[in-house]
Amino acid sequence: VASHIFRGLTPDELAVNYALDLGQVYAALAYYYQHKTAMDDQRRADVVRAEQLLADAVAEGMEAADITWLDEPEASSHSRQHVERHVLNTWQRTQRSAKK
């Protein structure tokens, strides 16, 4: 859905790129548009949570992480769990490096 909204991919392109049939693509798009407000609110909350996790990690001494993908148009397609895992993994690598 994010690729459709932010990158302008057509349903046909989504089907090819994500190995889905057109029915699945249209079902996903229909679900999104039927629940647009709630899903957009959740996406915004995920961004806020990711920013807080990063701020917390930096406050704990983590160097600037490779999080340039957060600025990409498709960043909204990343789940909260993906963002949390990315920040946690980067922080853990930093901590291991600091102990050496």
VOLUMTOR-923862 format. One record per residue: residue number from 1; x, y, z of N, C-alpha, C in turn; residue in one letter. Coordinates in nm, 3 decimals. Layout:
N
+-----+---------+---------+---------+---------+---------+---------+---------+---------+---------+---------+
! num !    n.xx !    n.yy !    n.zz !   ca.xx !   ca.yy !   ca.zz !    c.xx !    c.yy !    c.zz ! residuo !
+-----+---------+---------+---------+---------+---------+---------+---------+---------+---------+---------+
! NUM !       X !       Y !       Z !       X !       Y !       Z !       X !       Y !       Z !       A !
...
+-----+---------+---------+---------+---------+---------+---------+---------+---------+---------+---------+
This chain:
100
+-----+---------+---------+---------+---------+---------+---------+---------+---------+---------+---------+
! num !    n.xx !    n.yy !    n.zz !   ca.xx !   ca.yy !   ca.zz !    c.xx !    c.yy !    c.zz ! residuo !
+-----+---------+---------+---------+---------+---------+---------+---------+---------+---------+---------+
!   1 !   0.084 !  -0.119 !   0.000 !   0.000 !   0.000 !   0.000 !   0.088 !   0.125 !   0.000 !       V !
!   2 !   0.197 !   0.121 !   0.080 !   0.285 !   0.238 !   0.083 !   0.348 !   0.265 !  -0.052 !       A !
!   3 !   0.383 !   0.160 !  -0.125 !   0.441 !   0.179 !  -0.258 !   0.339 !   0.241 !  -0.354 !       S !
!   4 !   0.213 !   0.210 !  -0.334 !   0.107 !   0.269 !  -0.416 !   0.090 !   0.417 !  -0.381 !       H !
!   5 !   0.086 !   0.447 !  -0.254 !   0.060 !   0.584 !  -0.209 !   0.180 !   0.675 !  -0.229 !       I !
!   6 !   0.298 !   0.631 !  -0.184 !   0.415 !   0.718 !  -0.185 !   0.497 !   0.712 !  -0.313 !       F !
!   7 !   0.492 !   0.599 !  -0.384 !   0.570 !   0.587 !  -0.507 !   0.482 !   0.586 !  -0.630 !       R !
!   8 !   0.350 !   0.578 !  -0.612 !   0.258 !   0.583 !  -0.724 !   0.252 !   0.457 !  -0.808 !       G !
!   9 !   0.292 !   0.343 !  -0.750 !   0.286 !   0.218 !  -0.825 !   0.141 !   0.180 !  -0.853 !       L !
!  10 !   0.116 !   0.128 !  -0.970 !  -0.018 !   0.083 !  -1.007 !  -0.045 !  -0.052 !  -0.944 !       T !
!  11 !  -0.170 !  -0.093 !  -0.936 !  -0.200 !  -0.228 !  -0.886 !  -0.126 !  -0.337 !  -0.963 !       P !
!  12 !  -0.114 !  -0.323 !  -1.094 !  -0.039 !  -0.422 !  -1.173 !   0.108 !  -0.427 !  -1.130 !       D !
!  13 !   0.168 !  -0.310 !  -1.109 !   0.308 !  -0.305 !  -1.066 !   0.324 !  -0.365 !  -0.927 !       E !
!  14 !   0.230 !  -0.337 !  -0.838 !   0.236 !  -0.395 !  -0.704 !   0.229 !  -0.547 !  -0.711 !       L !
!  15 !   0.140 !  -0.598 !  -0.795 !   0.125 !  -0.743 !  -0.808 !   0.256 !  -0.807 !  -0.853 !       A !
!  16 !   0.320 !  -0.747 !  -0.951 !   0.447 !  -0.802 !  -1.002 !   0.557 !  -0.788 !  -0.897 !       V !
!  17 !   0.572 !  -0.670 !  -0.839 !   0.681 !  -0.644 !  -0.744 !   0.671 !  -0.729 !  -0.617 !       N !
!  18 !   0.550 !  -0.761 !  -0.574 !   0.533 !  -0.833 !  -0.448 !   0.478 !  -0.974 !  -0.467 !       Y !
!  19 !   0.480 !  -1.022 !  -0.591 !   0.436 !  -1.159 !  -0.624 !   0.296 !  -1.188 !  -0.568 !       A !
!  20 !   0.204 !  -1.097 !  -0.595 !   0.065 !  -1.111 !  -0.553 !  -0.024 !  -1.118 !  -0.677 !       L !
!  21 !  -0.143 !  -1.171 !  -0.659 !  -0.237 !  -1.160 !  -0.771 !  -0.314 !  -1.030 !  -0.753 !       D !
!  22 !  -0.377 !  -0.986 !  -0.860 !  -0.446 !  -0.857 !  -0.856 !  -0.555 !  -0.852 !  -0.750 !       L !
!  23 !  -0.621 !  -0.965 !  -0.726 !  -0.724 !  -0.969 !  -0.621 !  -0.667 !  -0.935 !  -0.485 !       G !
!  24 !  -0.548 !  -0.987 !  -0.456 !  -0.483 !  -0.958 !  -0.328 !  -0.446 !  -0.811 !  -0.318 !       Q !
!  25 !  -0.396 !  -0.756 !  -0.428 !  -0.358 !  -0.615 !  -0.429 !  -0.481 !  -0.527 !  -0.405 !       V !
!  26 !  -0.588 !  -0.553 !  -0.479 !  -0.709 !  -0.472 !  -0.462 !  -0.770 !  -0.490 !  -0.323 !       Y !
!  27 !  -0.760 !  -0.610 !  -0.267 !  -0.811 !  -0.633 !  -0.132 !  -0.732 !  -0.550 !  -0.030 !       A !
!  28 !  -0.600 !  -0.548 !  -0.046 !  -0.516 !  -0.469 !   0.045 !  -0.546 !  -0.321 !   0.032 !       A !
!  29 !  -0.559 !  -0.273 !  -0.092 !  -0.590 !  -0.131 !  -0.113 !  -0.728 !  -0.096 !  -0.059 !       L !
!  30 !  -0.824 !  -0.185 !  -0.080 !  -0.959 !  -0.160 !  -0.027 !  -0.957 !  -0.153 !   0.125 !       A !
!  31 !  -0.885 !  -0.245 !   0.187 !  -0.876 !  -0.245 !   0.334 !  -0.814 !  -0.114 !   0.382 !       Y !
!  32 !  -0.706 !  -0.072 !   0.317 !  -0.641 !   0.053 !   0.356 !  -0.739 !   0.169 !   0.347 !       Y !
!  33 !  -0.805 !   0.182 !   0.234 !  -0.894 !   0.297 !   0.217 !  -1.016 !   0.291 !   0.308 !       Y !
!  34 !  -1.058 !   0.172 !   0.346 !  -1.169 !   0.159 !   0.442 !  -1.126 !   0.194 !   0.583 !       Q !
!  35 !  -0.996 !   0.181 !   0.612 !  -0.944 !   0.207 !   0.746 !  -0.834 !   0.313 !   0.744 !       H !
!  36 !  -0.841 !   0.402 !   0.647 !  -0.735 !   0.499 !   0.622 !  -0.698 !   0.582 !   0.745 !       K !
!  37 !  -0.795 !   0.636 !   0.812 !  -0.765 !   0.722 !   0.927 !  -0.688 !   0.647 !   1.033 !       T !
!  38 !  -0.736 !   0.530 !   1.070 !  -0.668 !   0.451 !   1.173 !  -0.529 !   0.408 !   1.129 !       A !
!  39 !  -0.516 !   0.367 !   1.004 !  -0.385 !   0.323 !   0.957 !  -0.287 !   0.439 !   0.946 !       M !
!  40 !  -0.332 !   0.554 !   0.902 !  -0.245 !   0.671 !   0.896 !  -0.205 !   0.716 !   1.037 !       D !
!  41 !  -0.298 !   0.711 !   1.130 !  -0.266 !   0.744 !   1.269 !  -0.160 !   0.649 !   1.324 !       D !
!  42 !  -0.173 !   0.519 !   1.294 !  -0.075 !   0.421 !   1.341 !   0.062 !   0.446 !   1.279 !       Q !
!  43 !   0.065 !   0.478 !   1.150 !   0.191 !   0.507 !   1.083 !   0.259 !   0.628 !   1.148 !       R !
!  44 !   0.183 !   0.731 !   1.177 !   0.240 !   0.849 !   1.244 !   0.290 !   0.813 !   1.384 !       R !
!  45 !   0.216 !   0.731 !   1.456 !   0.259 !   0.688 !   1.589 !   0.387 !   0.605 !   1.579 !       A !
!  46 !   0.399 !   0.523 !   1.475 !   0.521 !   0.444 !   1.455 !   0.642 !   0.533 !   1.431 !       D !
!  47 !   0.622 !   0.639 !   1.356 !   0.732 !   0.732 !   1.329 !   0.775 !   0.800 !   1.459 !       V !
!  48 !   0.680 !   0.843 !   1.539 !   0.711 !   0.906 !   1.667 !   0.787 !   0.809 !   1.757 !       V !
!  49 !   0.741 !   0.683 !   1.762 !   0.808 !   0.580 !   1.843 !   0.951 !   0.556 !   1.795 !       R !
!  50 !   0.969 !   0.549 !   1.664 !   1.103 !   0.528 !   1.609 !   1.196 !   0.643 !   1.646 !       A !
!  51 !   1.144 !   0.765 !   1.637 !   1.225 !   0.882 !   1.674 !   1.261 !   0.879 !   1.821 !       E !
!  52 !   1.168 !   0.836 !   1.906 !   1.196 !   0.826 !   2.050 !   1.300 !   0.719 !   2.078 !       Q !
!  53 !   1.289 !   0.604 !   2.011 !   1.388 !   0.498 !   2.029 !   1.527 !   0.545 !   1.990 !       L !
!  54 !   1.535 !   0.615 !   1.879 !   1.663 !   0.667 !   1.835 !   1.718 !   0.768 !   1.935 !       L !
!  55 !   1.633 !   0.859 !   1.981 !   1.677 !   0.958 !   2.079 !   1.726 !   0.890 !   2.207 !       A !
!  56 !   1.654 !   0.787 !   2.252 !   1.695 !   0.713 !   2.372 !   1.829 !   0.645 !   2.350 !       D !
!  57 !   1.847 !   0.584 !   2.232 !   1.973 !   0.514 !   2.203 !   2.089 !   0.613 !   2.199 !       A !
!  58 !   2.069 !   0.727 !   2.136 !   2.174 !   0.828 !   2.129 !   2.205 !   0.880 !   2.269 !       V !
!  59 !   2.102 !   0.900 !   2.350 !   2.123 !   0.948 !   2.487 !   2.203 !   0.848 !   2.569 !       A !
!  60 !   2.195 !   0.719 !   2.534 !   2.269 !   0.616 !   2.605 !   2.409 !   0.596 !   2.547 !       E !
!  61 !   2.450 !   0.682 !   2.455 !   2.585 !   0.677 !   2.405 !   2.602 !   0.614 !   2.269 !       G !
!  62 !   2.496 !   0.582 !   2.202 !   2.510 !   0.523 !   2.070 !   2.547 !   0.630 !   1.970 !       M !
!  63 !   2.645 !   0.600 !   1.887 !   2.680 !   0.692 !   1.779 !   2.564 !   0.698 !   1.681 !       E !
!  64 !   2.565 !   0.794 !   1.595 !   2.460 !   0.806 !   1.494 !   2.452 !   0.676 !   1.415 !       A !
!  65 !   2.336 !   0.615 !   1.414 !   2.316 !   0.487 !   1.348 !   2.290 !   0.508 !   1.199 !       A !
!  66 !   2.308 !   0.402 !   1.124 !   2.276 !   0.407 !   0.982 !   2.125 !   0.394 !   0.968 !       D !
!  67 !   2.056 !   0.504 !   0.980 !   1.910 !   0.502 !   0.971 !   1.861 !   0.589 !   0.858 !       I !
!  68 !   1.946 !   0.606 !   0.757 !   1.908 !   0.691 !   0.645 !   1.783 !   0.643 !   0.577 !       T !
!  69 !   1.752 !   0.511 !   0.588 !   1.632 !   0.459 !   0.525 !   1.506 !   0.520 !   0.584 !       W !
!  70 !   1.513 !   0.576 !   0.706 !   1.395 !   0.639 !   0.765 !   1.350 !   0.761 !   0.686 !       L !
!  71 !   1.444 !   0.820 !   0.611 !   1.410 !   0.938 !   0.532 !   1.359 !   0.904 !   0.393 !       D !
!  72 !   1.360 !   0.775 !   0.359 !   1.317 !   0.733 !   0.226 !   1.165 !   0.737 !   0.216 !       E !
!  73 !   1.112 !   0.757 !   0.095 !   0.967 !   0.762 !   0.077 !   0.895 !   0.638 !   0.126 !       P !
!  74 !   0.961 !   0.523 !   0.120 !   0.896 !   0.399 !   0.161 !   0.908 !   0.372 !   0.310 !       E !
!  75 !   0.968 !   0.463 !   0.385 !   0.991 !   0.438 !   0.528 !   0.863 !   0.404 !   0.601 !       A !
!  76 !   0.753 !   0.462 !   0.557 !   0.627 !   0.435 !   0.625 !   0.584 !   0.290 !   0.612 !       S !
!  77 !   0.642 !   0.219 !   0.517 !   0.606 !   0.079 !   0.501 !   0.677 !  -0.010 !   0.601 !       S !
!  78 !   0.779 !   0.045 !   0.667 !   0.850 !  -0.032 !   0.768 !   0.766 !  -0.038 !   0.895 !       H !
!  79 !   0.758 !  -0.154 !   0.950 !   0.677 !  -0.170 !   1.070 !   0.749 !  -0.117 !   1.192 !       S !
!  80 !   0.672 !  -0.093 !   1.297 !   0.730 !  -0.051 !   1.424 !   0.833 !  -0.152 !   1.471 !       R !
!  81 !   0.804 !  -0.280 !   1.454 !   0.897 !  -0.384 !   1.498 !   1.028 !  -0.376 !   1.420 !       Q !
!  82 !   1.021 !  -0.347 !   1.294 !   1.141 !  -0.335 !   1.212 !   1.227 !  -0.219 !   1.262 !       H !
!  83 !   1.165 !  -0.106 !   1.288 !   1.238 !   0.010 !   1.336 !   1.301 !  -0.020 !   1.471 !       V !
!  84 !   1.222 !  -0.078 !   1.561 !   1.275 !  -0.110 !   1.694 !   1.392 !  -0.208 !   1.684 !       E !
!  85 !   1.378 !  -0.310 !   1.600 !   1.484 !  -0.411 !   1.584 !   1.609 !  -0.346 !   1.526 !       R !
!  86 !   1.593 !  -0.258 !   1.427 !   1.706 !  -0.191 !   1.366 !   1.783 !  -0.107 !   1.469 !       H !
!  87 !   1.711 !  -0.026 !   1.544 !   1.777 !   0.059 !   1.644 !   1.842 !  -0.027 !   1.751 !       V !
!  88 !   1.774 !  -0.130 !   1.799 !   1.830 !  -0.217 !   1.901 !   1.956 !  -0.287 !   1.850 !       L !
!  89 !   1.952 !  -0.343 !   1.730 !   2.069 !  -0.412 !   1.675 !   2.186 !  -0.317 !   1.659 !       N !
!  90 !   2.160 !  -0.197 !   1.612 !   2.266 !  -0.099 !   1.595 !   2.325 !  -0.060 !   1.730 !       T !
!  91 !   2.240 !  -0.040 !   1.828 !   2.287 !  -0.006 !   1.962 !   2.372 !  -0.119 !   2.020 !       W !
!  92 !   2.327 !  -0.244 !   2.002 !   2.402 !  -0.359 !   2.054 !   2.540 !  -0.369 !   1.987 !       Q !
!  93 !   2.546 !  -0.346 !   1.856 !   2.676 !  -0.348 !   1.787 !   2.768 !  -0.240 !   1.843 !       R !
!  94 !   2.712 !  -0.123 !   1.868 !   2.790 !  -0.013 !   1.924 !   2.844 !  -0.050 !   2.062 !       T !
!  95 !   2.759 !  -0.112 !   2.142 !   2.801 !  -0.152 !   2.278 !   2.912 !  -0.257 !   2.272 !       Q !
!  96 !   2.901 !  -0.353 !   2.181 !   3.004 !  -0.456 !   2.167 !   3.136 !  -0.393 !   2.123 !       R !
!  97 !   3.129 !  -0.298 !   2.031 !   3.249 !  -0.230 !   1.983 !   3.315 !  -0.150 !   2.094 !       S !
!  98 !   3.236 !  -0.089 !   2.178 !   3.289 !  -0.006 !   2.287 !   3.362 !  -0.091 !   2.390 !       A !
!  99 !   3.323 !  -0.218 !   2.405 !   3.384 !  -0.306 !   2.505 !   3.520 !  -0.361 !   2.459 !       K !
! 100 !   3.546 !  -0.353 !   2.328 !   3.672 !  -0.409 !   2.275 !   3.789 !  -0.321 !   2.302 !       K !
+-----+---------+---------+---------+---------+---------+---------+---------+---------+---------+---------+
